[in-house]
Amino acid sequence: MSSKNKSTNSRYINRRMAYIVAIIMTILLGLASRKYSQLLPLFVSQNAGDVLWAMMVFFGFRFLLVSRSLFTAIWLSFTFSFGIEFSQVYQADWINQIRGTFLGALILGKGFLIVDLIRYTIGITIAAVLDKATLTFHQR
């Protein structure tokens, strides 16, 4: 393996580790925003969970597709997040049983809300800006 390939692989491993940390931190913040919602300002408690969920989706795609472009992760994050939200229009018993579990509710949500699309847009945008700023800073 050439030194250039080793360098590239090392860079991808380092980025993946950073995205794992970002995912874990985002999950913890999201769970905390739900558990301690009564301690947060109303606006934050009503919106933080969905914003952080979308950020976690973005960081997940960046982790999985570390060698792909930022645009690819943004596009996939929007497609996935909006797809999950629009899937909530479908209300069959079998999927509602899944949504009735803690994990099912966290992943699939419970009911379609247009405001969630705005929250996801904000979360993905924040995550992409943080990602771009971090990559730019580390390239200097």
Backbone torsions as a table, in degrees:
resi	resn	phi	psi	omega
1	MET	NA	132.4	-179.1
2	SER	-72.7	161.5	180.0
3	SER	-65.4	-29.1	177.5
4	LYS	-66.6	-42.0	178.3
5	ASN	-65.7	-39.8	177.4
6	LYS	-62.5	-42.1	179.4
7	SER	-63.6	-43.4	179.4
8	THR	-65.3	-45.2	178.5
9	ASN	-61.2	-41.6	178.9
10	SER	-62.7	-41.4	178.7
11	ARG	-62.8	-42.7	179.9
12	TYR	-66.7	-38.8	177.3
13	ILE	-63.7	-44.5	178.9
14	ASN	-62.1	-41.6	178.4
15	ARG	-65.2	-42.3	179.0
16	ARG	-60.5	-41.9	177.9
17	MET	-61.8	-41.6	178.5
18	ALA	-63.6	-40.1	179.5
19	TYR	-69.3	-33.7	175.4
20	ILE	-62.7	-45.2	177.9
21	VAL	-60.4	-44.2	179.2
22	ALA	-61.9	-41.7	179.1
23	ILE	-62.9	-48.4	-178.7
24	ILE	-62.4	-45.6	179.2
25	MET	-62.0	-40.8	-179.1
26	THR	-66.9	-41.9	177.1
27	ILE	-61.4	-46.5	-179.8
28	LEU	-61.7	-42.9	177.3
29	LEU	-63.8	-39.8	179.2
30	GLY	-64.6	-45.4	177.9
31	LEU	-64.2	-40.2	178.3
32	ALA	-65.1	-36.1	-179.9
33	SER	-66.0	-26.4	177.3
34	ARG	-83.8	-45.6	-176.5
35	LYS	-66.8	-39.0	-175.8
36	TYR	-109.1	29.0	-175.6
37	SER	-58.7	-31.6	-179.4
38	GLN	-68.0	-17.7	179.3
39	LEU	-90.7	-10.2	-177.1
40	LEU	-97.5	156.5	171.8
41	PRO	-57.6	146.6	-175.2
42	LEU	-52.9	-46.1	-179.6
43	PHE	-58.3	-43.6	-178.9
44	VAL	-67.3	-46.1	-177.6
45	SER	-64.7	-30.6	179.9
46	GLN	-78.1	-23.3	-171.7
47	ASN	-117.5	-24.8	-171.4
48	ALA	-60.6	-41.6	-176.5
49	GLY	-57.6	-48.1	-178.6
50	ASP	-71.6	-36.7	176.7
51	VAL	-62.5	-46.4	-179.5
52	LEU	-68.4	-35.0	176.8
53	TRP	-59.9	-45.8	179.9
54	ALA	-65.9	-36.3	176.4
55	MET	-63.1	-42.2	178.7
56	MET	-62.7	-40.1	176.7
57	VAL	-60.3	-46.0	178.9
58	PHE	-59.5	-50.4	-179.5
59	PHE	-62.5	-32.8	175.9
60	GLY	-63.6	-44.1	177.1
61	PHE	-66.6	-37.2	177.6
62	ARG	-64.2	-38.7	177.3
63	PHE	-63.0	-48.2	-176.8
64	LEU	-69.2	-34.4	-173.5
65	LEU	-121.6	50.5	-171.8
66	VAL	-59.4	-28.5	-178.6
67	SER	-87.3	-6.7	-178.6
68	ARG	-87.7	170.7	-175.2
69	SER	-74.6	160.3	174.3
70	LEU	-58.7	-40.9	179.6
71	PHE	-59.2	-39.4	179.2
72	THR	-61.1	-45.2	179.1
73	ALA	-64.9	-39.8	178.1
74	ILE	-63.1	-48.9	-178.3
75	TRP	-60.6	-47.3	179.4
76	LEU	-65.1	-36.7	178.8
77	SER	-64.3	-43.9	176.6
78	PHE	-64.2	-44.9	-179.1
79	THR	-60.8	-47.2	-179.7
80	PHE	-64.6	-51.6	-176.5
81	SER	-62.4	-47.2	179.8
82	PHE	-67.4	-35.8	177.3
83	GLY	-61.8	-44.6	176.7
84	ILE	-60.4	-44.8	-178.8
85	GLU	-63.2	-46.8	-179.7
86	PHE	-68.2	-25.2	176.9
87	SER	-66.2	-19.4	-179.1
88	GLN	-72.8	-11.1	173.4
89	VAL	-67.6	-32.6	178.8
90	TYR	-77.1	120.0	-173.0
91	GLN	-124.8	48.0	176.7
92	ALA	-73.1	155.1	-177.9
93	ASP	-57.4	-43.2	-175.1
94	TRP	-63.4	-40.0	-178.9
95	ILE	-79.2	-29.6	176.0
96	ASN	-68.0	-30.0	174.8
97	GLN	-66.0	-39.3	176.3
98	ILE	-66.1	-45.6	179.2
99	ARG	-63.4	-22.4	179.8
100	GLY	-75.6	-11.5	176.2
101	THR	-87.6	160.3	-179.7
102	PHE	-58.4	-51.6	-178.4
103	LEU	-67.5	-40.6	178.4
104	GLY	-60.8	-40.3	178.5
105	ALA	-67.3	-39.2	179.4
106	LEU	-65.4	-38.6	-175.9
107	ILE	-85.6	-47.3	-171.8
108	LEU	-98.2	-13.7	-175.9
109	GLY	70.6	-173.5	-175.9
110	LYS	-123.7	-37.5	-177.3
111	GLY	-149.5	149.3	-178.0
112	PHE	-69.2	129.1	174.4
113	LEU	-136.5	126.2	178.6
114	ILE	-61.0	-35.2	-178.8
115	VAL	-61.6	-27.5	177.4
116	ASP	-63.7	-33.0	177.7
117	LEU	-63.7	-37.1	176.3
118	ILE	-67.1	-44.1	178.7
119	ARG	-60.9	-42.7	179.1
120	TYR	-64.2	-40.3	178.6
121	THR	-60.8	-43.3	178.8
122	ILE	-64.8	-44.7	-179.4
123	GLY	-63.0	-45.5	179.6
124	ILE	-65.3	-39.3	178.7
125	THR	-64.2	-45.9	178.6
126	ILE	-60.3	-46.9	-178.8
127	ALA	-62.8	-41.5	-179.4
128	ALA	-66.2	-40.6	178.3
129	VAL	-65.5	-44.3	176.9
130	LEU	-61.0	-42.5	179.5
131	ASP	-62.8	-48.7	-179.7
132	LYS	-61.9	-43.4	179.4
133	ALA	-63.9	-40.8	179.7
134	THR	-66.0	-45.2	179.3
135	LEU	-63.8	-40.9	178.8
136	THR	-63.3	-43.4	179.7
137	PHE	-62.3	-43.1	-178.1
138	HIS	-74.6	-18.5	178.3
139	GLN	-81.5	-12.5	-179.9
140	ARG	-79.5	NA	NA
